[in-house]
Amino acid sequence: MTSLPVPARCGQGCSAEMEISLGQQALRLLMALLLGLGTGLLYDLLRPLRRAAGTVAAAGLDALFCLLTGAGIFLFAMGAGEGKLGQWELCAALLGFLAWLHLLSPFVLPVFEKTHRFLAAALALCRKSLKNFFHFTKFFFQKLH
């Protein structure tokens, strides 16, 4: 006499209830890839500032990058991943970051660096103009007193 296998009882954590469609998986991987590209963009936005800053400011910018990247991964896991972050999604985010650094960064980084230099020169000019203005007002109001 052979017995039939007893079907497993699915409770609240049953894998049959946790399956997601192939389309949803592809969307999550695409979103993770975009997260990696966004992380690369953030890295390149902060890179000219890090190069121009001293060691303490560069460390602060590194901490800011880590904080924003960690927050992005957390929000991705809570939103798209429904509270879970799979290895494939982390690999897709890493792939997006590396794709940015090796494919897009050589074209975008020079633009960011030129923009940074232009803004730094504009701020230096504003600072010099304000300094001259304050020097003039100090001189002018001393004569009136």
N, CA, C and O of each residue as an XYZ file, in Angstrom:
580
protein
N       0.829     -1.151      0.000
C       0.000      0.000      0.000
C       0.889      1.234      0.000
O       1.725      1.417      0.885
N       0.693      2.080     -1.012
C       1.473      3.308     -1.118
C       0.613      4.485     -0.671
O      -0.594      4.521     -0.908
N       1.236      5.406     -0.045
C       0.490      6.578      0.417
C       0.777      7.758     -0.502
O       1.879      7.910     -1.030
N      -0.195      8.546     -0.667
C      -0.056      9.739     -1.491
C       0.640     10.827     -0.688
O       0.449     10.942      0.523
N       1.436     11.609     -1.365
C       2.094     12.695     -0.626
C       1.051     13.692     -0.121
O       0.089     14.030     -0.810
N       1.275     14.131      1.072
C       0.371     15.097      1.694
C       0.798     16.492      1.249
O       1.955     16.871      1.429
N      -0.135     17.267      0.665
C       0.240     18.619      0.254
C       0.579     19.474      1.469
O      -0.052     19.385      2.522
N       1.591     20.298      1.283
C       1.990     21.188      2.369
C       0.925     22.248      2.580
O       0.315     22.745      1.633
N       0.726     22.571      3.802
C      -0.249     23.607      4.115
C       0.435     24.970      4.022
O       1.458     25.225      4.655
N      -0.152     25.806      3.234
C       0.413     27.145      3.075
C      -0.150     28.052      4.146
O      -1.360     28.229      4.284
N       0.746     28.600      4.870
C       0.347     29.554      5.898
C       0.591     30.967      5.396
O       0.494     31.250      4.202
N       0.904     31.832      6.322
C       1.060     33.228      5.976
C       2.343     33.468      5.181
O       2.376     34.425      4.407
N       3.369     32.690      5.314
C       4.630     32.906      4.625
C       4.872     31.941      3.495
O       6.030     31.683      3.168
N       3.865     31.402      2.891
C       3.991     30.401      1.843
C       4.619     31.008      0.599
O       4.302     32.136      0.221
N       5.513     30.255     -0.036
C       6.194     30.776     -1.218
C       5.242     30.923     -2.402
O       5.503     31.719     -3.304
N       4.162     30.182     -2.413
C       3.210     30.319     -3.511
C       2.535     31.687     -3.482
O       2.156     32.222     -4.524
N       2.388     32.243     -2.294
C       1.772     33.555     -2.173
C       2.770     34.677     -2.436
O       2.365     35.814     -2.677
N       4.047     34.383     -2.393
C       5.063     35.415     -2.503
C       5.611     35.564     -3.918
O       6.465     36.420     -4.149
N       5.160     34.781     -4.845
C       5.672     34.864     -6.199
C       5.232     36.167     -6.844
O       4.118     36.648     -6.635
N       6.150     36.728     -7.639
C       5.822     37.930     -8.385
C       6.032     37.636     -9.862
O       6.798     36.745    -10.231
N       5.358     38.379    -10.681
C       5.417     38.100    -12.109
C       6.769     38.511    -12.683
O       7.525     39.266    -12.071
N       7.043     37.998    -13.857
C       8.288     38.302    -14.542
C       8.360     39.787    -14.891
O       9.433     40.388    -14.842
N       7.235     40.368    -15.238
C       7.195     41.797    -15.542
C       7.554     42.656    -14.343
O       8.259     43.656    -14.477
N       7.064     42.263    -13.159
C       7.394     42.998    -11.936
C       8.874     42.863    -11.602
O       9.501     43.822    -11.150
N       9.433     41.679    -11.821
C      10.858     41.481    -11.573
C      11.696     42.334    -12.517
O      12.686     42.940    -12.109
N      11.290     42.374    -13.783
C      12.015     43.188    -14.762
C      11.922     44.665    -14.407
O      12.897     45.401    -14.559
N      10.768     45.104    -13.938
C      10.597     46.502    -13.541
C      11.479     46.832    -12.347
O      12.087     47.901    -12.304
N      11.555     45.928    -11.378
C      12.423     46.154    -10.215
C      13.888     46.234    -10.631
O      14.634     47.077    -10.133
N      14.294     45.360    -11.538
C      15.683     45.408    -11.988
C      15.972     46.690    -12.752
O      17.047     47.270    -12.605
N      15.026     47.137    -13.565
C      15.203     48.392    -14.292
C      15.280     49.569    -13.320
O      16.101     50.470    -13.491
N      14.425     49.554    -12.307
C      14.471     50.622    -11.304
C      15.781     50.595    -10.522
O      16.318     51.650    -10.185
N      16.300     49.406    -10.230
C      17.582     49.290     -9.542
C      18.711     49.803    -10.437
O      19.642     50.447     -9.953
N      18.633     49.522    -11.722
C      19.626     50.035    -12.665
C      19.583     51.561    -12.699
O      20.629     52.210    -12.723
N      18.397     52.131    -12.703
C      18.253     53.591    -12.675
C      18.754     54.178    -11.356
O      19.299     55.282    -11.335
N      18.571     53.449    -10.263
C      19.109     53.875     -8.973
C      20.633     53.948     -9.041
O      21.239     54.887     -8.524
N      21.243     52.962     -9.675
C      22.695     52.979     -9.839
C      23.160     54.121    -10.718
O      24.180     54.747    -10.433
N      22.423     54.401    -11.786
C      22.768     55.541    -12.639
C      22.643     56.853    -11.868
O      23.487     57.738    -12.008
N      21.599     56.981    -11.060
C      21.427     58.177    -10.235
C      22.530     58.319     -9.205
O      22.962     59.431     -8.901
N      22.986     57.207     -8.668
C      24.097     57.237     -7.717
C      25.371     57.707     -8.405
O      26.147     58.469     -7.828
N      25.585     57.256     -9.629
C      26.742     57.729    -10.390
C      26.662     59.214    -10.698
O      27.672     59.915    -10.653
N      25.467     59.695    -11.012
C      25.264     61.124    -11.252
C      25.580     61.925     -9.996
O      26.256     62.951    -10.070
N      25.101     61.468     -8.850
C      25.395     62.136     -7.588
C      26.898     62.140     -7.318
O      27.442     63.147     -6.867
N      27.563     61.037     -7.588
C      29.004     60.937     -7.378
C      29.733     61.973     -8.236
O      30.654     62.639     -7.762
N      29.320     62.107     -9.497
C      29.978     63.078    -10.375
C      29.626     64.514    -10.019
O      30.436     65.413    -10.241
N      28.446     64.750     -9.474
C      28.099     66.103     -9.027
C      28.965     66.530     -7.849
O      29.340     67.698     -7.743
N      29.282     65.592     -6.966
C      30.081     65.914     -5.791
C      31.590     65.866     -6.063
O      32.374     66.394     -5.275
N      31.998     65.245     -7.158
C      33.435     65.063     -7.415
C      34.196     66.380     -7.556
O      35.253     66.508     -6.939
N      33.728     67.375     -8.331
C      34.491     68.636     -8.401
C      34.557     69.357     -7.052
O      35.555     70.007     -6.743
N      33.508     69.244     -6.261
C      33.525     69.861     -4.937
C      34.540     69.177     -4.039
O      35.239     69.841     -3.273
N      34.627     67.859     -4.126
C      35.597     67.118     -3.318
C      37.021     67.480     -3.699
O      37.884     67.612     -2.832
N      37.275     67.642     -5.005
C      38.629     67.971     -5.462
C      39.051     69.360     -5.004
O      40.221     69.586     -4.694
N      38.101     70.289     -4.961
C      38.435     71.662     -4.580
C      38.485     71.844     -3.064
O      39.118     72.780     -2.576
N      37.832     70.970     -2.325
C      37.730     71.120     -0.870
C      38.968     70.550     -0.192
O      39.743     69.800     -0.785
N      39.122     70.926      1.050
C      40.180     70.351      1.872
C      39.802     68.950      2.320
O      38.759     68.422      1.936
N      40.655     68.358      3.131
C      40.430     66.976      3.534
C      39.203     66.823      4.425
O      38.479     65.833      4.315
N      38.962     67.787      5.300
C      37.811     67.693      6.192
C      36.514     67.858      5.404
O      35.556     67.115      5.613
N      36.488     68.832      4.499
C      35.291     69.040      3.685
C      35.064     67.861      2.743
O      33.922     67.467      2.507
N      36.151     67.293      2.200
C      36.015     66.123      1.327
C      35.443     64.940      2.105
O      34.620     64.189      1.582
N      35.873     64.778      3.337
C      35.322     63.707      4.173
C      33.839     63.955      4.447
O      33.044     63.016      4.468
N      33.475     65.206      4.655
C      32.066     65.540      4.847
C      31.241     65.253      3.601
O      30.119     64.756      3.698
N      31.794     65.565      2.427
C      31.092     65.269      1.181
C      30.985     63.765      0.949
O      29.980     63.285      0.427
N      32.024     63.022      1.338
C      31.946     61.558      1.257
C      30.844     61.021      2.165
O      30.096     60.122      1.783
N      30.753     61.577      3.363
C      29.700     61.149      4.289
C      28.319     61.500      3.729
O      27.375     60.723      3.871
N      28.203     62.663      3.098
C      26.941     63.052      2.472
C      26.576     62.085      1.351
O      25.419     61.683      1.229
N      27.561     61.710      0.530
C      27.324     60.751     -0.555
C      26.846     59.416      0.011
O      25.881     58.839     -0.490
N      27.512     58.927      1.046
C      27.118     57.651      1.657
C      25.721     57.734      2.258
O      24.933     56.796      2.136
N      25.417     58.846      2.902
C      24.103     59.011      3.511
C      23.012     59.038      2.444
O      21.987     58.372      2.594
N      23.217     59.796      1.374
C      22.212     59.883      0.315
C      22.067     58.566     -0.441
O      20.959     58.181     -0.814
N      23.172     57.883     -0.666
C      23.113     56.594     -1.349
C      22.406     55.552     -0.480
O      21.571     54.792     -0.970
N      22.741     55.521      0.797
C      22.053     54.603      1.709
C      20.563     54.889      1.803
O      19.747     53.968      1.847
N      20.212     56.169      1.833
C      18.787     56.530      1.866
C      18.094     56.112      0.578
O      16.954     55.649      0.608
N      18.774     56.273     -0.558
C      18.190     55.853     -1.828
C      17.955     54.356     -1.890
O      16.912     53.905     -2.364
N      18.917     53.589     -1.414
C      18.765     52.127     -1.407
C      17.651     51.711     -0.442
O      16.866     50.811     -0.739
N      17.593     52.374      0.710
C      16.540     52.057      1.675
C      15.162     52.368      1.093
O      14.244     51.555      1.190
N      15.024     53.542      0.492
C      13.729     53.907     -0.092
C      13.357     52.990     -1.245
O      12.185     52.660     -1.427
N      14.341     52.581     -2.019
C      14.077     51.631     -3.106
C      13.589     50.308     -2.528
O      12.616     49.733     -3.016
N      14.262     49.827     -1.490
C      13.867     48.545     -0.895
C      12.476     48.628     -0.285
O      11.702     47.676     -0.382
N      12.149     49.750      0.340
C      10.834     49.887      0.971
C       9.730     50.083     -0.071
O       8.611     49.606      0.117
N      10.033     50.772     -1.150
C       9.012     51.057     -2.152
C       8.881     49.966     -3.184
O       7.895     49.229     -3.198
N       9.869     49.859     -4.044
C       9.792     48.902     -5.150
C       9.971     47.463     -4.666
O       9.356     46.544     -5.207
N      10.804     47.271     -3.656
C      11.076     45.922     -3.188
C      10.118     45.426     -2.130
O      10.279     44.317     -1.621
N       9.122     46.226     -1.789
C       8.134     45.853     -0.782
C       8.785     45.406      0.527
O       8.368     44.422      1.138
N       9.805     46.139      0.941
C      10.467     45.845      2.200
C      11.624     44.871      2.090
O      12.275     44.571      3.091
N      11.891     44.370      0.890
C      12.995     43.418      0.703
C      13.921     43.949     -0.379
O      13.489     44.637     -1.305
N      15.179     43.625     -0.250
C      16.159     43.998     -1.263
C      16.909     42.739     -1.661
O      17.655     42.174     -0.861
N      16.713     42.306     -2.880
C      17.337     41.085     -3.353
C      18.742     41.323     -3.885
O      19.127     42.454     -4.181
N      19.492     40.250     -4.000
C      20.850     40.344     -4.524
C      20.852     40.805     -5.968
O      21.746     41.547     -6.376
N      19.875     40.383     -6.744
C      19.820     40.793     -8.146
C      19.606     42.292     -8.266
O      20.146     42.930     -9.169
N      18.828     42.847     -7.368
C      18.591     44.285     -7.403
C      19.844     45.050     -7.018
O      20.151     46.082     -7.615
N      20.580     44.544     -6.011
C      21.845     45.186     -5.648
C      22.851     45.099     -6.790
O      23.574     46.057     -7.060
N      22.895     43.955     -7.455
C      23.801     43.794     -8.598
C      23.406     44.732     -9.741
O      24.277     45.285    -10.413
N      22.109     44.914     -9.966
C      21.652     45.820    -11.018
C      22.005     47.264    -10.660
O      22.393     48.033    -11.540
N      21.880     47.644     -9.394
C      22.260     48.998     -8.970
C      23.763     49.205     -9.139
O      24.196     50.263     -9.595
N      24.550     48.214     -8.780
C      25.997     48.302     -8.969
C      26.340     48.393    -10.453
O      27.215     49.165    -10.845
N      25.659     47.612    -11.266
C      25.878     47.664    -12.711
C      25.539     49.052    -13.266
O      26.262     49.570    -14.117
N      24.447     49.654    -12.790
C      24.087     51.004    -13.218
C      25.131     52.021    -12.801
O      25.472     52.913    -13.578
N      25.647     51.899    -11.576
C      26.690     52.809    -11.092
C      27.958     52.671    -11.929
O      28.548     53.671    -12.337
N      28.374     51.437    -12.184
C      29.584     51.213    -12.988
C      29.384     51.655    -14.439
O      30.310     52.170    -15.066
N      28.181     51.455    -14.968
C      27.889     51.920    -16.325
C      28.005     53.435    -16.392
O      28.534     53.975    -17.363
N      27.514     54.124    -15.364
C      27.642     55.578    -15.348
C      29.115     55.976    -15.335
O      29.546     56.815    -16.126
N      29.890     55.362    -14.421
C      31.285     55.758    -14.276
C      32.109     55.496    -15.535
O      32.987     56.288    -15.875
N      31.834     54.400    -16.222
C      32.674     54.035    -17.360
C      32.130     54.487    -18.713
O      32.902     54.641    -19.659
N      30.828     54.702    -18.824
C      30.257     55.065    -20.119
C      29.830     56.530    -20.200
O      30.070     57.184    -21.215
N      29.211     57.046    -19.162
C      28.654     58.391    -19.222
C      29.519     59.446    -18.536
O      29.550     60.597    -18.973
N      30.210     59.074    -17.484
C      30.995     60.032    -16.717
C      32.066     60.743    -17.548
O      32.256     61.945    -17.359
N      32.772     60.068    -18.454
C      33.777     60.803    -19.241
C      33.188     61.955    -20.060
O      33.908     62.893    -20.403
N      31.912     61.899    -20.372
C      31.288     62.972    -21.145
C      30.637     64.035    -20.249
O      30.603     65.214    -20.601
N      30.133     63.615    -19.112
C      29.377     64.516    -18.244
C      30.275     65.235    -17.240
O      30.037     66.403    -16.931
N      31.298     64.560    -16.727
C      32.147     65.143    -15.696
C      32.830     66.433    -16.147
O      32.874     67.377    -15.358
N      33.367     66.535    -17.366
C      33.957     67.817    -17.774
C      32.963     68.977    -17.751
O      33.341     70.109    -17.449
N      31.712     68.709    -18.064
C      30.690     69.763    -17.998
C      30.489     70.197    -16.554
O      30.396     71.391    -16.272
N      30.421     69.235    -15.637
C      30.263     69.571    -14.218
C      31.468     70.350    -13.704
O      31.312     71.294    -12.929
N      32.670     69.963    -14.129
C      33.872     70.658    -13.676
C      33.912     72.090    -14.206
O      34.276     73.007    -13.469
N      33.541     72.297    -15.476
C      33.506     73.660    -16.023
C      32.445     74.498    -15.322
O      32.665     75.677    -15.047
N      31.299     73.897    -15.031
C      30.247     74.606    -14.311
C      30.721     74.987    -12.917
O      30.452     76.091    -12.443
N      31.427     74.075    -12.266
C      31.950     74.356    -10.925
C      32.958     75.493    -10.977
O      32.926     76.384    -10.128
N      33.856     75.476    -11.963
C      34.835     76.555    -12.080
C      34.152     77.893    -12.352
O      34.546     78.915    -11.788
N      33.134     77.895    -13.209
C      32.409     79.124    -13.510
C      31.709     79.667    -12.266
O      31.778     80.863    -11.981
N      31.036     78.783    -11.528
C      30.351     79.229    -10.315
C      31.338     79.717     -9.256
O      31.063     80.684     -8.546
N      32.483     79.048     -9.150
C      33.501     79.480     -8.185
C      34.042     80.855     -8.562
O      34.250     81.697     -7.688
N      34.274     81.096     -9.863
C      34.746     82.408    -10.303
C      33.681     83.479    -10.073
O      34.002     84.599     -9.677
N      32.413     83.139    -10.321
C      31.330     84.097    -10.103
C      31.197     84.433     -8.621
O      30.992     85.592     -8.262
N      31.312     83.431     -7.767
C      31.239     83.688     -6.334
C      32.433     84.511     -5.854
O      32.282     85.369     -4.984
N      33.610     84.260     -6.407
C      34.786     85.052     -6.038
C      34.604     86.506     -6.471
O      34.984     87.420     -5.739
N      34.033     86.726     -7.640
C      33.767     88.086     -8.108
C      32.750     88.774     -7.209
O      32.920     89.943     -6.865
N      31.699     88.063     -6.826
C      30.700     88.632     -5.901
C      31.333     88.970     -4.561
O      31.047     90.015     -3.977
N      32.183     88.094     -4.083
C      32.851     88.331     -2.803
C      33.747     89.563     -2.874
O      33.764     90.389     -1.962
N      34.488     89.670     -3.969
C      35.371     90.829     -4.152
C      34.552     92.109     -4.266
O      34.929     93.134     -3.698
N      33.446     92.064     -4.985
C      32.588     93.238     -5.138
C      31.990     93.657     -3.799
O      31.946     94.846     -3.486
N      31.534     92.696     -3.013
C      31.008     93.019     -1.685
C      32.083     93.593     -0.770
O      31.831     94.523     -0.005
N      33.263     93.035     -0.858
C      34.365     93.539     -0.034
C      34.686     94.987     -0.409
O      34.895     95.823      0.470
N      34.724     95.283     -1.708
C      34.974     96.660     -2.153
C      33.835     97.592     -1.727
O      34.079     98.729     -1.323
N      32.607     97.113     -1.819
C      31.462     97.911     -1.417
C      31.527     98.238      0.072
O      31.307     99.384      0.463
N      31.827     97.243      0.905
C      31.921     97.488      2.341
C      33.083     98.412      2.673
O      32.980     99.244      3.573
N      34.189     98.267      1.947
C      35.337     99.160      2.156
C      34.947    100.596      1.794
O      35.286    101.534      2.515
N      34.235    100.763      0.677
C      33.789    102.094      0.258
C      32.815    102.701      1.271
O      32.941    103.873      1.624
N      31.850    101.913      1.737
C      30.884    102.450      2.702
C      31.562    102.814      4.014
O      31.206    103.814      4.637
N      32.525    102.022      4.438
C      33.263    102.332      5.657
C      34.027    103.641      5.486
O      34.014    104.501      6.367
N      34.681    103.776      4.363
C      35.430    105.009      4.073
C      34.480    106.202      3.977
O      34.755    107.259      4.545
N      33.363    106.041      3.261
C      32.417    107.127      3.050
C      31.781    107.585      4.359
O      31.680    108.786      4.608
N      31.348    106.638      5.203
C      30.685    107.009      6.437
C      31.655    107.529      7.492
O      31.231    108.213      8.424
N      32.939    107.223      7.371
C      33.921    107.828      8.270
C      34.066    109.314      7.973
O      34.274    110.121      8.879
N      33.954    109.666      6.705
C      34.081    111.058      6.313
C      32.877    111.875      6.776
O      33.001    113.068      7.052
N      31.700    111.223      6.862
C      30.505    111.933      7.272
C      30.454    112.163      8.779
O      29.797    113.095      9.242
N      31.109    111.360      9.507
C      31.034    111.424     10.977
C      31.780    112.553     11.508
O      31.819    112.751     12.722
